[in-house]
Amino acid sequence: MPLIQVKVVAGVFTTSQKQQIIERLTDALVEVQGENLRQHTWCVIEEIASGAWGIGGQSQTADDINALASG
């Protein structure tokens, strides 16, 4: 059974966006490996606390990520 793990900063993605991530990643795996695996593919989104994620030695908050996303 395939397991897709995604880690995101808490407070960045809505429930709807997380559902889209699950659907699209599952679709991508099925496209590669075959439709028969769809019902056996697990996709887990783990939310990391805001400020507990670091890039380049600097912690990142949900506000930092949202500011990047909005340009």
GUZA-680479 format. One record per atom (N, C-alpha, C): y, z, x; atom name; residue in one letter. Coordinates in nm, 2 decimals, decimal comma, always signed. Layout:
# residues N
atom Y = Y | Z = Z | X = X | at = CA | aa = a
...
# end
This chain:
# residues 71
atom Y = -0,12 | Z = +0,00 | X = +0,08 | at = N | aa = m
atom Y = +0,00 | Z = +0,00 | X = +0,00 | at = CA | aa = m
atom Y = +0,12 | Z = +0,00 | X = +0,09 | at = C | aa = m
atom Y = +0,21 | Z = -0,10 | X = +0,07 | at = N | aa = p
atom Y = +0,34 | Z = -0,10 | X = +0,15 | at = CA | aa = p
atom Y = +0,43 | Z = +0,02 | X = +0,11 | at = C | aa = p
atom Y = +0,50 | Z = +0,07 | X = +0,20 | at = N | aa = l
atom Y = +0,60 | Z = +0,17 | X = +0,18 | at = CA | aa = l
atom Y = +0,73 | Z = +0,13 | X = +0,24 | at = C | aa = l
atom Y = +0,83 | Z = +0,11 | X = +0,16 | at = N | aa = i
atom Y = +0,97 | Z = +0,08 | X = +0,21 | at = CA | aa = i
atom Y = +1,05 | Z = +0,20 | X = +0,20 | at = C | aa = i
atom Y = +1,11 | Z = +0,24 | X = +0,32 | at = N | aa = q
atom Y = +1,19 | Z = +0,36 | X = +0,32 | at = CA | aa = q
atom Y = +1,33 | Z = +0,32 | X = +0,36 | at = C | aa = q
atom Y = +1,43 | Z = +0,37 | X = +0,28 | at = N | aa = v
atom Y = +1,57 | Z = +0,34 | X = +0,30 | at = CA | aa = v
atom Y = +1,64 | Z = +0,48 | X = +0,30 | at = C | aa = v
atom Y = +1,72 | Z = +0,49 | X = +0,40 | at = N | aa = k
atom Y = +1,81 | Z = +0,61 | X = +0,42 | at = CA | aa = k
atom Y = +1,95 | Z = +0,57 | X = +0,40 | at = C | aa = k
atom Y = +2,02 | Z = +0,65 | X = +0,31 | at = N | aa = v
atom Y = +2,16 | Z = +0,62 | X = +0,29 | at = CA | aa = v
atom Y = +2,24 | Z = +0,75 | X = +0,29 | at = C | aa = v
atom Y = +2,37 | Z = +0,75 | X = +0,31 | at = N | aa = v
atom Y = +2,45 | Z = +0,86 | X = +0,30 | at = CA | aa = v
atom Y = +2,47 | Z = +0,90 | X = +0,15 | at = C | aa = v
atom Y = +2,45 | Z = +1,03 | X = +0,12 | at = N | aa = a
atom Y = +2,46 | Z = +1,07 | X = -0,02 | at = CA | aa = a
atom Y = +2,60 | Z = +1,05 | X = -0,07 | at = C | aa = a
atom Y = +2,61 | Z = +1,00 | X = -0,20 | at = N | aa = g
atom Y = +2,74 | Z = +0,98 | X = -0,26 | at = CA | aa = g
atom Y = +2,80 | Z = +0,84 | X = -0,24 | at = C | aa = g
atom Y = +2,73 | Z = +0,75 | X = -0,17 | at = N | aa = v
atom Y = +2,78 | Z = +0,62 | X = -0,15 | at = CA | aa = v
atom Y = +2,73 | Z = +0,52 | X = -0,26 | at = C | aa = v
atom Y = +2,60 | Z = +0,53 | X = -0,29 | at = N | aa = f
atom Y = +2,54 | Z = +0,43 | X = -0,39 | at = CA | aa = f
atom Y = +2,52 | Z = +0,50 | X = -0,53 | at = C | aa = f
atom Y = +2,55 | Z = +0,43 | X = -0,63 | at = N | aa = t
atom Y = +2,53 | Z = +0,47 | X = -0,77 | at = CA | aa = t
atom Y = +2,38 | Z = +0,46 | X = -0,80 | at = C | aa = t
atom Y = +2,34 | Z = +0,52 | X = -0,91 | at = N | aa = t
atom Y = +2,20 | Z = +0,51 | X = -0,95 | at = CA | aa = t
atom Y = +2,17 | Z = +0,36 | X = -0,98 | at = C | aa = t
atom Y = +2,26 | Z = +0,29 | X = -1,04 | at = N | aa = s
atom Y = +2,24 | Z = +0,14 | X = -1,06 | at = CA | aa = s
atom Y = +2,22 | Z = +0,07 | X = -0,93 | at = C | aa = s
atom Y = +2,30 | Z = +0,10 | X = -0,83 | at = N | aa = q
atom Y = +2,29 | Z = +0,03 | X = -0,70 | at = CA | aa = q
atom Y = +2,16 | Z = +0,06 | X = -0,63 | at = C | aa = q
atom Y = +2,12 | Z = +0,19 | X = -0,64 | at = N | aa = k
atom Y = +1,99 | Z = +0,22 | X = -0,58 | at = CA | aa = k
atom Y = +1,88 | Z = +0,15 | X = -0,65 | at = C | aa = k
atom Y = +1,88 | Z = +0,13 | X = -0,78 | at = N | aa = q
atom Y = +1,78 | Z = +0,05 | X = -0,85 | at = CA | aa = q
atom Y = +1,78 | Z = -0,09 | X = -0,81 | at = C | aa = q
atom Y = +1,90 | Z = -0,15 | X = -0,78 | at = N | aa = q
atom Y = +1,90 | Z = -0,28 | X = -0,73 | at = CA | aa = q
atom Y = +1,84 | Z = -0,30 | X = -0,59 | at = C | aa = q
atom Y = +1,87 | Z = -0,20 | X = -0,51 | at = N | aa = i
atom Y = +1,81 | Z = -0,19 | X = -0,37 | at = CA | aa = i
atom Y = +1,66 | Z = -0,19 | X = -0,39 | at = C | aa = i
atom Y = +1,60 | Z = -0,11 | X = -0,47 | at = N | aa = i
atom Y = +1,46 | Z = -0,10 | X = -0,49 | at = CA | aa = i
atom Y = +1,40 | Z = -0,23 | X = -0,54 | at = C | aa = i
atom Y = +1,46 | Z = -0,29 | X = -0,64 | at = N | aa = e
atom Y = +1,41 | Z = -0,42 | X = -0,69 | at = CA | aa = e
atom Y = +1,42 | Z = -0,53 | X = -0,59 | at = C | aa = e
atom Y = +1,53 | Z = -0,54 | X = -0,52 | at = N | aa = r
atom Y = +1,55 | Z = -0,65 | X = -0,42 | at = CA | aa = r
atom Y = +1,46 | Z = -0,64 | X = -0,30 | at = C | aa = r
atom Y = +1,44 | Z = -0,52 | X = -0,25 | at = N | aa = l
atom Y = +1,35 | Z = -0,50 | X = -0,14 | at = CA | aa = l
atom Y = +1,21 | Z = -0,52 | X = -0,18 | at = C | aa = l
atom Y = +1,17 | Z = -0,48 | X = -0,29 | at = N | aa = t
atom Y = +1,04 | Z = -0,50 | X = -0,34 | at = CA | aa = t
atom Y = +1,01 | Z = -0,65 | X = -0,36 | at = C | aa = t
atom Y = +1,11 | Z = -0,72 | X = -0,42 | at = N | aa = d
atom Y = +1,10 | Z = -0,87 | X = -0,43 | at = CA | aa = d
atom Y = +1,09 | Z = -0,94 | X = -0,29 | at = C | aa = d
atom Y = +1,16 | Z = -0,89 | X = -0,19 | at = N | aa = a
atom Y = +1,15 | Z = -0,95 | X = -0,06 | at = CA | aa = a
atom Y = +1,01 | Z = -0,93 | X = +0,00 | at = C | aa = a
atom Y = +0,95 | Z = -0,81 | X = -0,01 | at = N | aa = l
atom Y = +0,82 | Z = -0,79 | X = +0,04 | at = CA | aa = l
atom Y = +0,72 | Z = -0,88 | X = -0,03 | at = C | aa = l
atom Y = +0,73 | Z = -0,88 | X = -0,16 | at = N | aa = v
atom Y = +0,64 | Z = -0,96 | X = -0,24 | at = CA | aa = v
atom Y = +0,65 | Z = -1,11 | X = -0,21 | at = C | aa = v
atom Y = +0,77 | Z = -1,16 | X = -0,18 | at = N | aa = e
atom Y = +0,79 | Z = -1,30 | X = -0,14 | at = CA | aa = e
atom Y = +0,71 | Z = -1,33 | X = -0,01 | at = C | aa = e
atom Y = +0,70 | Z = -1,23 | X = +0,08 | at = N | aa = v
atom Y = +0,63 | Z = -1,25 | X = +0,20 | at = CA | aa = v
atom Y = +0,48 | Z = -1,23 | X = +0,19 | at = C | aa = v
atom Y = +0,44 | Z = -1,13 | X = +0,12 | at = N | aa = q
atom Y = +0,30 | Z = -1,09 | X = +0,12 | at = CA | aa = q
atom Y = +0,22 | Z = -1,13 | X = -0,01 | at = C | aa = q
atom Y = +0,29 | Z = -1,16 | X = -0,12 | at = N | aa = g
atom Y = +0,22 | Z = -1,20 | X = -0,24 | at = CA | aa = g
atom Y = +0,25 | Z = -1,11 | X = -0,36 | at = C | aa = g
atom Y = +0,25 | Z = -1,17 | X = -0,48 | at = N | aa = e
atom Y = +0,28 | Z = -1,10 | X = -0,60 | at = CA | aa = e
atom Y = +0,18 | Z = -0,98 | X = -0,63 | at = C | aa = e
atom Y = +0,06 | Z = -0,99 | X = -0,58 | at = N | aa = n
atom Y = -0,04 | Z = -0,89 | X = -0,61 | at = CA | aa = n
atom Y = +0,00 | Z = -0,75 | X = -0,56 | at = C | aa = n
atom Y = +0,09 | Z = -0,75 | X = -0,46 | at = N | aa = l
atom Y = +0,12 | Z = -0,62 | X = -0,40 | at = CA | aa = l
atom Y = +0,24 | Z = -0,55 | X = -0,48 | at = C | aa = l
atom Y = +0,30 | Z = -0,62 | X = -0,57 | at = N | aa = r
atom Y = +0,42 | Z = -0,56 | X = -0,64 | at = CA | aa = r
atom Y = +0,39 | Z = -0,43 | X = -0,70 | at = C | aa = r
atom Y = +0,28 | Z = -0,42 | X = -0,77 | at = N | aa = q
atom Y = +0,24 | Z = -0,29 | X = -0,84 | at = CA | aa = q
atom Y = +0,19 | Z = -0,18 | X = -0,74 | at = C | aa = q
atom Y = +0,18 | Z = -0,22 | X = -0,62 | at = N | aa = h
atom Y = +0,13 | Z = -0,12 | X = -0,52 | at = CA | aa = h
atom Y = +0,24 | Z = -0,09 | X = -0,41 | at = C | aa = h
atom Y = +0,36 | Z = -0,14 | X = -0,43 | at = N | aa = t
atom Y = +0,46 | Z = -0,13 | X = -0,33 | at = CA | aa = t
atom Y = +0,55 | Z = -0,01 | X = -0,37 | at = C | aa = t
atom Y = +0,56 | Z = +0,09 | X = -0,28 | at = N | aa = w
atom Y = +0,65 | Z = +0,20 | X = -0,29 | at = CA | aa = w
atom Y = +0,78 | Z = +0,17 | X = -0,22 | at = C | aa = w
atom Y = +0,89 | Z = +0,22 | X = -0,29 | at = N | aa = c
atom Y = +1,02 | Z = +0,21 | X = -0,22 | at = CA | aa = c
atom Y = +1,09 | Z = +0,34 | X = -0,25 | at = C | aa = c
atom Y = +1,12 | Z = +0,41 | X = -0,14 | at = N | aa = v
atom Y = +1,18 | Z = +0,54 | X = -0,14 | at = CA | aa = v
atom Y = +1,32 | Z = +0,54 | X = -0,08 | at = C | aa = v
atom Y = +1,42 | Z = +0,59 | X = -0,16 | at = N | aa = i
atom Y = +1,56 | Z = +0,60 | X = -0,11 | at = CA | aa = i
atom Y = +1,58 | Z = +0,74 | X = -0,08 | at = C | aa = i
atom Y = +1,61 | Z = +0,78 | X = +0,04 | at = N | aa = e
atom Y = +1,64 | Z = +0,91 | X = +0,08 | at = CA | aa = e
atom Y = +1,79 | Z = +0,92 | X = +0,11 | at = C | aa = e
atom Y = +1,85 | Z = +1,02 | X = +0,05 | at = N | aa = e
atom Y = +1,99 | Z = +1,04 | X = +0,07 | at = CA | aa = e
atom Y = +2,01 | Z = +1,15 | X = +0,17 | at = C | aa = e
atom Y = +2,09 | Z = +1,12 | X = +0,27 | at = N | aa = i
atom Y = +2,13 | Z = +1,21 | X = +0,38 | at = CA | aa = i
atom Y = +2,26 | Z = +1,27 | X = +0,34 | at = C | aa = i
atom Y = +2,28 | Z = +1,40 | X = +0,36 | at = N | aa = a
atom Y = +2,40 | Z = +1,47 | X = +0,32 | at = CA | aa = a
atom Y = +2,52 | Z = +1,40 | X = +0,39 | at = C | aa = a
atom Y = +2,63 | Z = +1,39 | X = +0,32 | at = N | aa = s
atom Y = +2,75 | Z = +1,34 | X = +0,38 | at = CA | aa = s
atom Y = +2,79 | Z = +1,42 | X = +0,50 | at = C | aa = s
atom Y = +2,82 | Z = +1,36 | X = +0,61 | at = N | aa = g
atom Y = +2,86 | Z = +1,43 | X = +0,73 | at = CA | aa = g
atom Y = +2,74 | Z = +1,46 | X = +0,82 | at = C | aa = g
atom Y = +2,62 | Z = +1,44 | X = +0,77 | at = N | aa = a
atom Y = +2,50 | Z = +1,46 | X = +0,85 | at = CA | aa = a
atom Y = +2,44 | Z = +1,33 | X = +0,91 | at = C | aa = a
atom Y = +2,52 | Z = +1,23 | X = +0,91 | at = N | aa = w
atom Y = +2,48 | Z = +1,10 | X = +0,96 | at = CA | aa = w
atom Y = +2,58 | Z = +1,06 | X = +1,07 | at = C | aa = w
atom Y = +2,54 | Z = +1,02 | X = +1,18 | at = N | aa = g
atom Y = +2,63 | Z = +0,99 | X = +1,29 | at = CA | aa = g
atom Y = +2,62 | Z = +0,85 | X = +1,34 | at = C | aa = g
atom Y = +2,73 | Z = +0,79 | X = +1,38 | at = N | aa = i
atom Y = +2,73 | Z = +0,66 | X = +1,45 | at = CA | aa = i
atom Y = +2,82 | Z = +0,67 | X = +1,57 | at = C | aa = i
atom Y = +2,77 | Z = +0,63 | X = +1,68 | at = N | aa = g
atom Y = +2,86 | Z = +0,64 | X = +1,81 | at = CA | aa = g
atom Y = +2,91 | Z = +0,78 | X = +1,84 | at = C | aa = g
atom Y = +2,83 | Z = +0,88 | X = +1,81 | at = N | aa = g
atom Y = +2,87 | Z = +1,01 | X = +1,84 | at = CA | aa = g
atom Y = +2,96 | Z = +1,08 | X = +1,74 | at = C | aa = g
atom Y = +2,99 | Z = +1,01 | X = +1,63 | at = N | aa = q
atom Y = +3,08 | Z = +1,06 | X = +1,53 | at = CA | aa = q
atom Y = +3,01 | Z = +1,07 | X = +1,40 | at = C | aa = q
atom Y = +3,03 | Z = +1,19 | X = +1,33 | at = N | aa = s
atom Y = +2,97 | Z = +1,20 | X = +1,20 | at = CA | aa = s
atom Y = +3,04 | Z = +1,11 | X = +1,10 | at = C | aa = s
atom Y = +2,96 | Z = +1,06 | X = +1,00 | at = N | aa = q
atom Y = +3,02 | Z = +0,98 | X = +0,89 | at = CA | aa = q
atom Y = +3,00 | Z = +1,04 | X = +0,76 | at = C | aa = q
atom Y = +3,10 | Z = +1,04 | X = +0,68 | at = N | aa = t
atom Y = +3,10 | Z = +1,10 | X = +0,54 | at = CA | aa = t
atom Y = +3,09 | Z = +0,98 | X = +0,44 | at = C | aa = t
atom Y = +3,06 | Z = +1,02 | X = +0,32 | at = N | aa = a
atom Y = +3,06 | Z = +0,92 | X = +0,21 | at = CA | aa = a
atom Y = +3,19 | Z = +0,85 | X = +0,20 | at = C | aa = a
atom Y = +3,30 | Z = +0,93 | X = +0,22 | at = N | aa = d
atom Y = +3,43 | Z = +0,87 | X = +0,21 | at = CA | aa = d
atom Y = +3,45 | Z = +0,76 | X = +0,32 | at = C | aa = d
atom Y = +3,40 | Z = +0,79 | X = +0,44 | at = N | aa = d
atom Y = +3,41 | Z = +0,70 | X = +0,55 | at = CA | aa = d
atom Y = +3,34 | Z = +0,57 | X = +0,52 | at = C | aa = d
atom Y = +3,22 | Z = +0,58 | X = +0,47 | at = N | aa = i
atom Y = +3,14 | Z = +0,46 | X = +0,43 | at = CA | aa = i
atom Y = +3,20 | Z = +0,38 | X = +0,32 | at = C | aa = i
atom Y = +3,25 | Z = +0,45 | X = +0,22 | at = N | aa = n
atom Y = +3,31 | Z = +0,38 | X = +0,11 | at = CA | aa = n
atom Y = +3,44 | Z = +0,31 | X = +0,15 | at = C | aa = n
atom Y = +3,51 | Z = +0,37 | X = +0,25 | at = N | aa = a
atom Y = +3,63 | Z = +0,30 | X = +0,30 | at = CA | aa = a
atom Y = +3,60 | Z = +0,18 | X = +0,38 | at = C | aa = a
atom Y = +3,49 | Z = +0,18 | X = +0,45 | at = N | aa = l
atom Y = +3,44 | Z = +0,06 | X = +0,52 | at = CA | aa = l
atom Y = +3,40 | Z = -0,05 | X = +0,42 | at = C | aa = l
atom Y = +3,33 | Z = -0,01 | X = +0,32 | at = N | aa = a
atom Y = +3,28 | Z = -0,10 | X = +0,22 | at = CA | aa = a
atom Y = +3,40 | Z = -0,17 | X = +0,15 | at = C | aa = a
atom Y = +3,50 | Z = -0,10 | X = +0,13 | at = N | aa = s
atom Y = +3,62 | Z = -0,16 | X = +0,05 | at = CA | aa = s
atom Y = +3,71 | Z = -0,24 | X = +0,14 | at = C | aa = s
atom Y = +3,68 | Z = -0,24 | X = +0,27 | at = N | aa = g
atom Y = +3,76 | Z = -0,32 | X = +0,36 | at = CA | aa = g
atom Y = +3,88 | Z = -0,25 | X = +0,41 | at = C | aa = g
# end
